């Protein structure tokens, strides 16, 4: 499994998100932590840094 680390801006957005958005993000984060290379909404940037919607996630194995 991989660890997901959100930027401060992404953390603030996530904490202020409504319940439906937070649950959708949680599903995406669960999928990312299992396998960050097989998610349909991901564009690789460099190394293990990925973009998911407005969030920048850094995957550490």
Secondary structure, DSSP 8 states (H G I E B T S, - for coil): --EEEE-HHHHHHHHHS-HHHHHHHHHHHHHHHH-TTS-TTEEEEETTEEEETTEEEEEE-
